[in-house]
Amino acid sequence: MEGTVIKEKIKDVLVSILGHDNFEMYDELTAADVDGWDSLSHMMILTKIEESFNIKFKLRDLNKLKNMGTLVAVIQSKI
């Protein structure tokens, strides 16, 4: 699946959980860059991403996550 398609699906997840779209999607985007993205919403976002892409993250996958670019790469490796 193409990275832009994955980013759009991730953006849909972020908007549904955070309740706003006041952010730009780019590879260097981190949770600190998005209002309301805290530790609790982070877990909700990851769970919703797993459901949306029909994947399961392992601990080693989560340890790789540094920004949106690495999230997209991990998702691509799983689908």
N, CA, C and O atoms as a Maestro MAE file, in Angstrom:
{
 s_m_m2io_version
 :::
 2.0.0
}

f_m_ct {
 s_m_title
 :::
 protein
 m_atom[316] {
  # First column is atom index #
  i_m_mmod_type
  r_m_x_coord
  r_m_y_coord
  r_m_z_coord
  i_m_residue_number
  s_m_chain_name
  s_m_pdb_residue_name
  s_m_pdb_atom_name
  i_m_atomic_number
  :::
  1 25 0.844 -1.175 0.000 1 A "MET " " N  " 7
  2 3 0.000 0.000 0.000 1 A "MET " " CA " 6
  3 2 0.888 1.236 0.000 1 A "MET " " C  " 6
  4 15 1.914 1.282 0.679 1 A "MET " " O  " 8
  5 25 0.486 2.214 -0.756 2 A "GLU " " N  " 7
  6 3 1.262 3.442 -0.907 2 A "GLU " " CA " 6
  7 2 1.236 4.287 0.368 2 A "GLU " " C  " 6
  8 15 0.232 4.333 1.078 2 A "GLU " " O  " 8
  9 25 2.350 4.947 0.639 3 A "GLY " " N  " 7
  10 3 2.490 5.752 1.845 3 A "GLY " " CA " 6
  11 2 1.437 6.831 1.994 3 A "GLY " " C  " 6
  12 15 0.974 7.093 3.104 3 A "GLY " " O  " 8
  13 25 1.050 7.465 0.890 4 A "THR " " N  " 7
  14 3 0.045 8.529 0.973 4 A "THR " " CA " 6
  15 2 -1.316 7.981 1.374 4 A "THR " " C  " 6
  16 15 -2.059 8.640 2.103 4 A "THR " " O  " 8
  17 25 -1.649 6.791 0.911 5 A "VAL " " N  " 7
  18 3 -2.915 6.151 1.285 5 A "VAL " " CA " 6
  19 2 -2.894 5.800 2.774 5 A "VAL " " C  " 6
  20 15 -3.878 6.002 3.485 5 A "VAL " " O  " 8
  21 25 -1.770 5.278 3.229 6 A "ILE " " N  " 7
  22 3 -1.622 4.936 4.650 6 A "ILE " " CA " 6
  23 2 -1.761 6.193 5.499 6 A "ILE " " C  " 6
  24 15 -2.450 6.175 6.519 6 A "ILE " " O  " 8
  25 25 -1.117 7.276 5.095 7 A "LYS " " N  " 7
  26 3 -1.197 8.527 5.859 7 A "LYS " " CA " 6
  27 2 -2.628 9.054 5.935 7 A "LYS " " C  " 6
  28 15 -3.045 9.579 6.968 7 A "LYS " " O  " 8
  29 25 -3.379 8.913 4.846 8 A "GLU " " N  " 7
  30 3 -4.773 9.367 4.863 8 A "GLU " " CA " 6
  31 2 -5.598 8.550 5.861 8 A "GLU " " C  " 6
  32 15 -6.419 9.101 6.594 8 A "GLU " " O  " 8
  33 25 -5.374 7.242 5.884 9 A "LYS " " N  " 7
  34 3 -6.094 6.397 6.843 9 A "LYS " " CA " 6
  35 2 -5.689 6.736 8.283 9 A "LYS " " C  " 6
  36 15 -6.529 6.753 9.183 9 A "LYS " " O  " 8
  37 25 -4.406 7.003 8.490 10 A "ILE " " N  " 7
  38 3 -3.939 7.388 9.816 10 A "ILE " " CA " 6
  39 2 -4.563 8.726 10.215 10 A "ILE " " C  " 6
  40 15 -4.985 8.901 11.358 10 A "ILE " " O  " 8
  41 25 -4.622 9.662 9.277 11 A "LYS " " N  " 7
  42 3 -5.224 10.965 9.578 11 A "LYS " " CA " 6
  43 2 -6.680 10.791 9.990 11 A "LYS " " C  " 6
  44 15 -7.141 11.450 10.923 11 A "LYS " " O  " 8
  45 25 -7.410 9.911 9.306 12 A "ASP " " N  " 7
  46 3 -8.804 9.647 9.675 12 A "ASP " " CA " 6
  47 2 -8.898 9.132 11.110 12 A "ASP " " C  " 6
  48 15 -9.798 9.514 11.858 12 A "ASP " " O  " 8
  49 25 -7.962 8.264 11.486 13 A "VAL " " N  " 7
  50 3 -7.929 7.739 12.851 13 A "VAL " " CA " 6
  51 2 -7.664 8.869 13.842 13 A "VAL " " C  " 6
  52 15 -8.352 8.978 14.857 13 A "VAL " " O  " 8
  53 25 -6.676 9.707 13.554 14 A "LEU " " N  " 7
  54 3 -6.332 10.815 14.447 14 A "LEU " " CA " 6
  55 2 -7.515 11.757 14.632 14 A "LEU " " C  " 6
  56 15 -7.821 12.167 15.752 14 A "LEU " " O  " 8
  57 25 -8.172 12.096 13.543 15 A "VAL " " N  " 7
  58 3 -9.313 13.001 13.620 15 A "VAL " " CA " 6
  59 2 -10.440 12.375 14.439 15 A "VAL " " C  " 6
  60 15 -11.073 13.062 15.240 15 A "VAL " " O  " 8
  61 25 -10.696 11.085 14.248 16 A "SER " " N  " 7
  62 3 -11.795 10.437 14.973 16 A "SER " " CA " 6
  63 2 -11.517 10.374 16.475 16 A "SER " " C  " 6
  64 15 -12.446 10.478 17.276 16 A "SER " " O  " 8
  65 25 -10.270 10.206 16.863 17 A "ILE " " N  " 7
  66 3 -9.939 10.092 18.287 17 A "ILE " " CA " 6
  67 2 -9.702 11.456 18.933 17 A "ILE " " C  " 6
  68 15 -10.158 11.706 20.048 17 A "ILE " " O  " 8
  69 25 -8.992 12.329 18.235 18 A "LEU " " N  " 7
  70 3 -8.650 13.628 18.814 18 A "LEU " " CA " 6
  71 2 -9.754 14.668 18.636 18 A "LEU " " C  " 6
  72 15 -9.805 15.656 19.369 18 A "LEU " " O  " 8
  73 25 -10.630 14.445 17.669 19 A "GLY " " N  " 7
  74 3 -11.751 15.356 17.460 19 A "GLY " " CA " 6
  75 2 -11.405 16.646 16.742 19 A "GLY " " C  " 6
  76 15 -12.186 17.597 16.777 19 A "GLY " " O  " 8
  77 25 -10.251 16.701 16.091 20 A "HIS " " N  " 7
  78 3 -9.872 17.885 15.308 20 A "HIS " " CA " 6
  79 2 -8.878 17.479 14.222 20 A "HIS " " C  " 6
  80 15 -8.280 16.404 14.262 20 A "HIS " " O  " 8
  81 25 -8.726 18.377 13.254 21 A "ASP " " N  " 7
  82 3 -7.743 18.144 12.190 21 A "ASP " " CA " 6
  83 2 -6.802 19.341 12.057 21 A "ASP " " C  " 6
  84 15 -6.419 19.734 10.955 21 A "ASP " " O  " 8
  85 25 -6.442 19.904 13.204 22 A "ASN " " N  " 7
  86 3 -5.548 21.064 13.238 22 A "ASN " " CA " 6
  87 2 -4.083 20.637 13.192 22 A "ASN " " C  " 6
  88 15 -3.293 21.033 14.049 22 A "ASN " " O  " 8
  89 25 -3.727 19.847 12.214 23 A "PHE " " N  " 7
  90 3 -2.345 19.399 12.054 23 A "PHE " " CA " 6
  91 2 -2.118 19.016 10.601 23 A "PHE " " C  " 6
  92 15 -3.060 18.699 9.874 23 A "PHE " " O  " 8
  93 25 -0.871 19.051 10.193 24 A "GLU " " N  " 7
  94 3 -0.467 18.636 8.850 24 A "GLU " " CA " 6
  95 2 0.202 17.273 8.947 24 A "GLU " " C  " 6
  96 15 0.960 17.024 9.884 24 A "GLU " " O  " 8
  97 25 -0.062 16.406 8.013 25 A "MET " " N  " 7
  98 3 0.570 15.091 7.986 25 A "MET " " CA " 6
  99 2 1.891 15.188 7.230 25 A "MET " " C  " 6
  100 15 1.909 15.552 6.054 25 A "MET " " O  " 8
  101 25 2.985 14.869 7.892 26 A "TYR " " N  " 7
  102 3 4.300 14.827 7.257 26 A "TYR " " CA " 6
  103 2 5.150 13.812 8.015 26 A "TYR " " C  " 6
  104 15 4.839 13.470 9.156 26 A "TYR " " O  " 8
  105 25 6.211 13.333 7.393 27 A "ASP " " N  " 7
  106 3 6.998 12.231 7.954 27 A "ASP " " CA " 6
  107 2 7.582 12.529 9.326 27 A "ASP " " C  " 6
  108 15 7.705 11.619 10.145 27 A "ASP " " O  " 8
  109 25 7.942 13.770 9.598 28 A "GLU " " N  " 7
  110 3 8.570 14.113 10.870 28 A "GLU " " CA " 6
  111 2 7.566 14.428 11.979 28 A "GLU " " C  " 6
  112 15 7.969 14.755 13.096 28 A "GLU " " O  " 8
  113 25 6.267 14.335 11.689 29 A "LEU " " N  " 7
  114 3 5.229 14.628 12.678 29 A "LEU " " CA " 6
  115 2 5.351 13.693 13.876 29 A "LEU " " C  " 6
  116 15 5.500 12.481 13.716 29 A "LEU " " O  " 8
  117 25 5.287 14.270 15.082 30 A "THR " " N  " 7
  118 3 5.307 13.472 16.311 30 A "THR " " CA " 6
  119 2 4.078 13.823 17.143 30 A "THR " " C  " 6
  120 15 3.376 14.792 16.857 30 A "THR " " O  " 8
  121 25 3.834 13.036 18.159 31 A "ALA " " N  " 7
  122 3 2.692 13.282 19.034 31 A "ALA " " CA " 6
  123 2 2.774 14.671 19.672 31 A "ALA " " C  " 6
  124 15 1.749 15.320 19.877 31 A "ALA " " O  " 8
  125 25 3.963 15.118 19.980 32 A "ALA " " N  " 7
  126 3 4.143 16.432 20.605 32 A "ALA " " CA " 6
  127 2 3.684 17.571 19.704 32 A "ALA " " C  " 6
  128 15 3.402 18.667 20.188 32 A "ALA " " O  " 8
  129 25 3.607 17.323 18.399 33 A "ASP " " N  " 7
  130 3 3.205 18.345 17.434 33 A "ASP " " CA " 6
  131 2 1.688 18.482 17.314 33 A "ASP " " C  " 6
  132 15 1.206 19.407 16.660 33 A "ASP " " O  " 8
  133 25 0.927 17.577 17.935 34 A "VAL " " N  " 7
  134 3 -0.524 17.540 17.743 34 A "VAL " " CA " 6
  135 2 -1.233 17.753 19.081 34 A "VAL " " C  " 6
  136 15 -1.020 17.002 20.033 34 A "VAL " " O  " 8
  137 25 -2.070 18.778 19.142 35 A "ASP " " N  " 7
  138 3 -2.829 19.066 20.364 35 A "ASP " " CA " 6
  139 2 -3.700 17.875 20.750 35 A "ASP " " C  " 6
  140 15 -4.417 17.319 19.918 35 A "ASP " " O  " 8
  141 25 -3.628 17.494 22.020 36 A "GLY " " N  " 7
  142 3 -4.474 16.422 22.528 36 A "GLY " " CA " 6
  143 2 -3.907 15.025 22.392 36 A "GLY " " C  " 6
  144 15 -4.495 14.064 22.889 36 A "GLY " " O  " 8
  145 25 -2.766 14.899 21.722 37 A "TRP " " N  " 7
  146 3 -2.162 13.579 21.545 37 A "TRP " " CA " 6
  147 2 -1.281 13.305 22.759 37 A "TRP " " C  " 6
  148 15 -0.100 13.651 22.779 37 A "TRP " " O  " 8
  149 25 -1.877 12.681 23.763 38 A "ASP " " N  " 7
  150 3 -1.166 12.350 24.987 38 A "ASP " " CA " 6
  151 2 -1.019 10.832 25.097 38 A "ASP " " C  " 6
  152 15 -1.329 10.108 24.151 38 A "ASP " " O  " 8
  153 25 -0.553 10.356 26.238 39 A "SER " " N  " 7
  154 3 -0.283 8.920 26.372 39 A "SER " " CA " 6
  155 2 -1.543 8.074 26.254 39 A "SER " " C  " 6
  156 15 -1.498 6.989 25.674 39 A "SER " " O  " 8
  157 25 -2.662 8.543 26.789 40 A "LEU " " N  " 7
  158 3 -3.908 7.782 26.689 40 A "LEU " " CA " 6
  159 2 -4.420 7.750 25.255 40 A "LEU " " C  " 6
  160 15 -4.771 6.688 24.742 40 A "LEU " " O  " 8
  161 25 -4.463 8.907 24.611 41 A "SER " " N  " 7
  162 3 -4.929 8.930 23.229 41 A "SER " " CA " 6
  163 2 -3.964 8.171 22.323 41 A "SER " " C  " 6
  164 15 -4.380 7.632 21.297 41 A "SER " " O  " 8
  165 25 -2.691 8.120 22.682 42 A "HIS " " N  " 7
  166 3 -1.702 7.373 21.901 42 A "HIS " " CA " 6
  167 2 -2.090 5.896 21.827 42 A "HIS " " C  " 6
  168 15 -2.047 5.285 20.759 42 A "HIS " " O  " 8
  169 25 -2.463 5.337 22.963 43 A "MET " " N  " 7
  170 3 -2.862 3.922 22.982 43 A "MET " " CA " 6
  171 2 -4.149 3.709 22.189 43 A "MET " " C  " 6
  172 15 -4.293 2.702 21.496 43 A "MET " " O  " 8
  173 25 -5.070 4.642 22.288 44 A "MET " " N  " 7
  174 3 -6.315 4.545 21.523 44 A "MET " " CA " 6
  175 2 -6.039 4.643 20.023 44 A "MET " " C  " 6
  176 15 -6.650 3.932 19.225 44 A "MET " " O  " 8
  177 25 -5.119 5.523 19.647 45 A "ILE " " N  " 7
  178 3 -4.745 5.694 18.238 45 A "ILE " " CA " 6
  179 2 -4.116 4.413 17.703 45 A "ILE " " C  " 6
  180 15 -4.481 3.949 16.623 45 A "ILE " " O  " 8
  181 25 -3.174 3.838 18.449 46 A "LEU " " N  " 7
  182 3 -2.517 2.614 17.979 46 A "LEU " " CA " 6
  183 2 -3.512 1.466 17.850 46 A "LEU " " C  " 6
  184 15 -3.437 0.690 16.898 46 A "LEU " " O  " 8
  185 25 -4.435 1.350 18.787 47 A "THR " " N  " 7
  186 3 -5.447 0.294 18.717 47 A "THR " " CA " 6
  187 2 -6.337 0.481 17.493 47 A "THR " " C  " 6
  188 15 -6.637 -0.482 16.788 47 A "THR " " O  " 8
  189 25 -6.759 1.721 17.240 48 A "LYS " " N  " 7
  190 3 -7.606 2.009 16.082 48 A "LYS " " CA " 6
  191 2 -6.846 1.781 14.772 48 A "LYS " " C  " 6
  192 15 -7.434 1.328 13.790 48 A "LYS " " O  " 8
  193 25 -5.552 2.090 14.749 49 A "ILE " " N  " 7
  194 3 -4.746 1.834 13.553 49 A "ILE " " CA " 6
  195 2 -4.666 0.323 13.297 49 A "ILE " " C  " 6
  196 15 -4.791 -0.126 12.157 49 A "ILE " " O  " 8
  197 25 -4.459 -0.443 14.352 50 A "GLU " " N  " 7
  198 3 -4.434 -1.907 14.201 50 A "GLU " " CA " 6
  199 2 -5.740 -2.403 13.589 50 A "GLU " " C  " 6
  200 15 -5.726 -3.246 12.692 50 A "GLU " " O  " 8
  201 25 -6.858 -1.887 14.065 51 A "GLU " " N  " 7
  202 3 -8.165 -2.286 13.527 51 A "GLU " " CA " 6
  203 2 -8.326 -1.849 12.081 51 A "GLU " " C  " 6
  204 15 -8.811 -2.617 11.250 51 A "GLU " " O  " 8
  205 25 -7.923 -0.626 11.773 52 A "SER " " N  " 7
  206 3 -8.103 -0.077 10.424 52 A "SER " " CA " 6
  207 2 -7.302 -0.827 9.370 52 A "SER " " C  " 6
  208 15 -7.766 -1.009 8.245 52 A "SER " " O  " 8
  209 25 -6.096 -1.262 9.735 53 A "PHE " " N  " 7
  210 3 -5.228 -1.937 8.778 53 A "PHE " " CA " 6
  211 2 -5.237 -3.459 8.964 53 A "PHE " " C  " 6
  212 15 -4.568 -4.184 8.227 53 A "PHE " " O  " 8
  213 25 -6.003 -3.936 9.959 54 A "ASN " " N  " 7
  214 3 -6.075 -5.369 10.255 54 A "ASN " " CA " 6
  215 2 -4.678 -5.949 10.506 54 A "ASN " " C  " 6
  216 15 -4.285 -6.957 9.919 54 A "ASN " " O  " 8
  217 25 -3.945 -5.272 11.400 55 A "ILE " " N  " 7
  218 3 -2.597 -5.692 11.780 55 A "ILE " " CA " 6
  219 2 -2.504 -5.721 13.295 55 A "ILE " " C  " 6
  220 15 -3.409 -5.249 13.983 55 A "ILE " " O  " 8
  221 25 -1.422 -6.268 13.817 56 A "LYS " " N  " 7
  222 3 -1.123 -6.239 15.247 56 A "LYS " " CA " 6
  223 2 0.312 -5.765 15.416 56 A "LYS " " C  " 6
  224 15 1.230 -6.315 14.808 56 A "LYS " " O  " 8
  225 25 0.501 -4.748 16.240 57 A "PHE " " N  " 7
  226 3 1.839 -4.278 16.541 57 A "PHE " " CA " 6
  227 2 2.451 -5.160 17.617 57 A "PHE " " C  " 6
  228 15 1.775 -5.568 18.562 57 A "PHE " " O  " 8
  229 25 3.729 -5.446 17.466 58 A "LYS " " N  " 7
  230 3 4.496 -6.126 18.504 58 A "LYS " " CA " 6
  231 2 5.314 -5.068 19.233 58 A "LYS " " C  " 6
  232 15 5.467 -3.946 18.751 58 A "LYS " " O  " 8
  233 25 5.832 -5.430 20.385 59 A "LEU " " N  " 7
  234 3 6.612 -4.480 21.173 59 A "LEU " " CA " 6
  235 2 7.785 -3.925 20.370 59 A "LEU " " C  " 6
  236 15 8.085 -2.734 20.457 59 A "LEU " " O  " 8
  237 25 8.444 -4.766 19.599 60 A "ARG " " N  " 7
  238 3 9.586 -4.274 18.814 60 A "ARG " " CA " 6
  239 2 9.143 -3.274 17.741 60 A "ARG " " C  " 6
  240 15 9.900 -2.375 17.376 60 A "ARG " " O  " 8
  241 25 7.907 -3.438 17.236 61 A "ASP " " N  " 7
  242 3 7.369 -2.459 16.281 61 A "ASP " " CA " 6
  243 2 7.173 -1.113 16.968 61 A "ASP " " C  " 6
  244 15 7.531 -0.066 16.428 61 A "ASP " " O  " 8
  245 25 6.597 -1.159 18.165 62 A "LEU " " N  " 7
  246 3 6.316 0.070 18.899 62 A "LEU " " CA " 6
  247 2 7.601 0.791 19.283 62 A "LEU " " C  " 6
  248 15 7.636 2.021 19.325 62 A "LEU " " O  " 8
  249 25 8.655 0.033 19.563 63 A "ASN " " N  " 7
  250 3 9.941 0.634 19.913 63 A "ASN " " CA " 6
  251 2 10.576 1.373 18.737 63 A "ASN " " C  " 6
  252 15 11.415 2.251 18.940 63 A "ASN " " O  " 8
  253 25 10.185 1.027 17.509 64 A "LYS " " N  " 7
  254 3 10.718 1.676 16.314 64 A "LYS " " CA " 6
  255 2 10.049 3.019 16.039 64 A "LYS " " C  " 6
  256 15 10.587 3.833 15.289 64 A "LYS " " O  " 8
  257 25 8.889 3.258 16.631 65 A "LEU " " N  " 7
  258 3 8.110 4.448 16.307 65 A "LEU " " CA " 6
  259 2 8.759 5.712 16.849 65 A "LEU " " C  " 6
  260 15 8.865 5.904 18.060 65 A "LEU " " O  " 8
  261 25 9.182 6.555 15.950 66 A "LYS " " N  " 7
  262 3 9.786 7.841 16.308 66 A "LYS " " CA " 6
  263 2 8.946 9.007 15.787 66 A "LYS " " C  " 6
  264 15 8.894 10.071 16.404 66 A "LYS " " O  " 8
  265 25 8.295 8.795 14.652 67 A "ASN " " N  " 7
  266 3 7.494 9.838 14.018 67 A "ASN " " CA " 6
  267 2 6.548 9.195 13.000 67 A "ASN " " C  " 6
  268 15 6.490 7.971 12.890 67 A "ASN " " O  " 8
  269 25 5.823 10.010 12.271 68 A "MET " " N  " 7
  270 3 4.846 9.503 11.305 68 A "MET " " CA " 6
  271 2 5.514 8.654 10.227 68 A "MET " " C  " 6
  272 15 4.948 7.654 9.787 68 A "MET " " O  " 8
  273 25 6.702 9.042 9.803 69 A "GLY " " N  " 7
  274 3 7.409 8.280 8.766 69 A "GLY " " CA " 6
  275 2 7.709 6.856 9.201 69 A "GLY " " C  " 6
  276 15 7.542 5.920 8.420 69 A "GLY " " O  " 8
  277 25 8.154 6.684 10.448 70 A "THR " " N  " 7
  278 3 8.443 5.323 10.914 70 A "THR " " CA " 6
  279 2 7.160 4.542 11.141 70 A "THR " " C  " 6
  280 15 7.141 3.325 10.953 70 A "THR " " O  " 8
  281 25 6.076 5.222 11.544 71 A "LEU " " N  " 7
  282 3 4.782 4.537 11.689 71 A "LEU " " CA " 6
  283 2 4.317 3.997 10.341 71 A "LEU " " C  " 6
  284 15 3.879 2.851 10.248 71 A "LEU " " O  " 8
  285 25 4.410 4.809 9.306 72 A "VAL " " N  " 7
  286 3 4.023 4.380 7.966 72 A "VAL " " CA " 6
  287 2 4.881 3.190 7.523 72 A "VAL " " C  " 6
  288 15 4.358 2.226 6.964 72 A "VAL " " O  " 8
  289 25 6.182 3.254 7.766 73 A "ALA " " N  " 7
  290 3 7.083 2.156 7.382 73 A "ALA " " CA " 6
  291 2 6.740 0.853 8.110 73 A "ALA " " C  " 6
  292 15 6.770 -0.222 7.512 73 A "ALA " " O  " 8
  293 25 6.415 0.953 9.401 74 A "VAL " " N  " 7
  294 3 6.050 -0.255 10.166 74 A "VAL " " CA " 6
  295 2 4.748 -0.830 9.615 74 A "VAL " " C  " 6
  296 15 4.625 -2.044 9.452 74 A "VAL " " O  " 8
  297 25 3.776 0.037 9.327 75 A "ILE " " N  " 7
  298 3 2.505 -0.450 8.761 75 A "ILE " " CA " 6
  299 2 2.750 -1.113 7.421 75 A "ILE " " C  " 6
  300 15 2.211 -2.188 7.158 75 A "ILE " " O  " 8
  301 25 3.558 -0.488 6.561 76 A "GLN " " N  " 7
  302 3 3.862 -1.082 5.248 76 A "GLN " " CA " 6
  303 2 4.505 -2.446 5.387 76 A "GLN " " C  " 6
  304 15 4.240 -3.334 4.576 76 A "GLN " " O  " 8
  305 25 5.339 -2.635 6.387 77 A "SER " " N  " 7
  306 3 6.020 -3.920 6.572 77 A "SER " " CA " 6
  307 2 5.044 -5.016 7.028 77 A "SER " " C  " 6
  308 15 5.336 -6.205 6.896 77 A "SER " " O  " 8
  309 25 3.890 -4.611 7.562 78 A "LYS " " N  " 7
  310 3 2.938 -5.570 8.099 78 A "LYS " " CA " 6
  311 2 1.802 -5.915 7.147 78 A "LYS " " C  " 6
  312 15 1.105 -6.910 7.351 78 A "LYS " " O  " 8
  313 25 1.607 -5.102 6.105 79 A "ILE " " N  " 7
  314 3 0.501 -5.385 5.175 79 A "ILE " " CA " 6
  315 2 0.999 -5.874 3.840 79 A "ILE " " C  " 6
  316 15 0.198 -6.156 2.948 79 A "ILE " " O  " 8
  :::
 }
 m_bond[315] {
  # First column is bond index #
  i_m_from
  i_m_to
  i_m_order
  :::
  1 1 2 1
  2 2 3 1
  3 3 4 2
  4 3 5 1
  5 5 6 1
  6 6 7 1
  7 7 8 2
  8 7 9 1
  9 9 10 1
  10 10 11 1
  11 11 12 2
  12 11 13 1
  13 13 14 1
  14 14 15 1
  15 15 16 2
  16 15 17 1
  17 17 18 1
  18 18 19 1
  19 19 20 2
  20 19 21 1
  21 21 22 1
  22 22 23 1
  23 23 24 2
  24 23 25 1
  25 25 26 1
  26 26 27 1
  27 27 28 2
  28 27 29 1
  29 29 30 1
  30 30 31 1
  31 31 32 2
  32 31 33 1
  33 33 34 1
  34 34 35 1
  35 35 36 2
  36 35 37 1
  37 37 38 1
  38 38 39 1
  39 39 40 2
  40 39 41 1
  41 41 42 1
  42 42 43 1
  43 43 44 2
  44 43 45 1
  45 45 46 1
  46 46 47 1
  47 47 48 2
  48 47 49 1
  49 49 50 1
  50 50 51 1
  51 51 52 2
  52 51 53 1
  53 53 54 1
  54 54 55 1
  55 55 56 2
  56 55 57 1
  57 57 58 1
  58 58 59 1
  59 59 60 2
  60 59 61 1
  61 61 62 1
  62 62 63 1
  63 63 64 2
  64 63 65 1
  65 65 66 1
  66 66 67 1
  67 67 68 2
  68 67 69 1
  69 69 70 1
  70 70 71 1
  71 71 72 2
  72 71 73 1
  73 73 74 1
  74 74 75 1
  75 75 76 2
  76 75 77 1
  77 77 78 1
  78 78 79 1
  79 79 80 2
  80 79 81 1
  81 81 82 1
  82 82 83 1
  83 83 84 2
  84 83 85 1
  85 85 86 1
  86 86 87 1
  87 87 88 2
  88 87 89 1
  89 89 90 1
  90 90 91 1
  91 91 92 2
  92 91 93 1
  93 93 94 1
  94 94 95 1
  95 95 96 2
  96 95 97 1
  97 97 98 1
  98 98 99 1
  99 99 100 2
  100 99 101 1
  101 101 102 1
  102 102 103 1
  103 103 104 2
  104 103 105 1
  105 105 106 1
  106 106 107 1
  107 107 108 2
  108 107 109 1
  109 109 110 1
  110 110 111 1
  111 111 112 2
  112 111 113 1
  113 113 114 1
  114 114 115 1
  115 115 116 2
  116 115 117 1
  117 117 118 1
  118 118 119 1
  119 119 120 2
  120 119 121 1
  121 121 122 1
  122 122 123 1
  123 123 124 2
  124 123 125 1
  125 125 126 1
  126 126 127 1
  127 127 128 2
  128 127 129 1
  129 129 130 1
  130 130 131 1
  131 131 132 2
  132 131 133 1
  133 133 134 1
  134 134 135 1
  135 135 136 2
  136 135 137 1
  137 137 138 1
  138 138 139 1
  139 139 140 2
  140 139 141 1
  141 141 142 1
  142 142 143 1
  143 143 144 2
  144 143 145 1
  145 145 146 1
  146 146 147 1
  147 147 148 2
  148 147 149 1
  149 149 150 1
  150 150 151 1
  151 151 152 2
  152 151 153 1
  153 153 154 1
  154 154 155 1
  155 155 156 2
  156 155 157 1
  157 157 158 1
  158 158 159 1
  159 159 160 2
  160 159 161 1
  161 161 162 1
  162 162 163 1
  163 163 164 2
  164 163 165 1
  165 165 166 1
  166 166 167 1
  167 167 168 2
  168 167 169 1
  169 169 170 1
  170 170 171 1
  171 171 172 2
  172 171 173 1
  173 173 174 1
  174 174 175 1
  175 175 176 2
  176 175 177 1
  177 177 178 1
  178 178 179 1
  179 179 180 2
  180 179 181 1
  181 181 182 1
  182 182 183 1
  183 183 184 2
  184 183 185 1
  185 185 186 1
  186 186 187 1
  187 187 188 2
  188 187 189 1
  189 189 190 1
  190 190 191 1
  191 191 192 2
  192 191 193 1
  193 193 194 1
  194 194 195 1
  195 195 196 2
  196 195 197 1
  197 197 198 1
  198 198 199 1
  199 199 200 2
  200 199 201 1
  201 201 202 1
  202 202 203 1
  203 203 204 2
  204 203 205 1
  205 205 206 1
  206 206 207 1
  207 207 208 2
  208 207 209 1
  209 209 210 1
  210 210 211 1
  211 211 212 2
  212 211 213 1
  213 213 214 1
  214 214 215 1
  215 215 216 2
  216 215 217 1
  217 217 218 1
  218 218 219 1
  219 219 220 2
  220 219 221 1
  221 221 222 1
  222 222 223 1
  223 223 224 2
  224 223 225 1
  225 225 226 1
  226 226 227 1
  227 227 228 2
  228 227 229 1
  229 229 230 1
  230 230 231 1
  231 231 232 2
  232 231 233 1
  233 233 234 1
  234 234 235 1
  235 235 236 2
  236 235 237 1
  237 237 238 1
  238 238 239 1
  239 239 240 2
  240 239 241 1
  241 241 242 1
  242 242 243 1
  243 243 244 2
  244 243 245 1
  245 245 246 1
  246 246 247 1
  247 247 248 2
  248 247 249 1
  249 249 250 1
  250 250 251 1
  251 251 252 2
  252 251 253 1
  253 253 254 1
  254 254 255 1
  255 255 256 2
  256 255 257 1
  257 257 258 1
  258 258 259 1
  259 259 260 2
  260 259 261 1
  261 261 262 1
  262 262 263 1
  263 263 264 2
  264 263 265 1
  265 265 266 1
  266 266 267 1
  267 267 268 2
  268 267 269 1
  269 269 270 1
  270 270 271 1
  271 271 272 2
  272 271 273 1
  273 273 274 1
  274 274 275 1
  275 275 276 2
  276 275 277 1
  277 277 278 1
  278 278 279 1
  279 279 280 2
  280 279 281 1
  281 281 282 1
  282 282 283 1
  283 283 284 2
  284 283 285 1
  285 285 286 1
  286 286 287 1
  287 287 288 2
  288 287 289 1
  289 289 290 1
  290 290 291 1
  291 291 292 2
  292 291 293 1
  293 293 294 1
  294 294 295 1
  295 295 296 2
  296 295 297 1
  297 297 298 1
  298 298 299 1
  299 299 300 2
  300 299 301 1
  301 301 302 1
  302 302 303 1
  303 303 304 2
  304 303 305 1
  305 305 306 1
  306 306 307 1
  307 307 308 2
  308 307 309 1
  309 309 310 1
  310 310 311 1
  311 311 312 2
  312 311 313 1
  313 313 314 1
  314 314 315 1
  315 315 316 2
  :::
 }
}
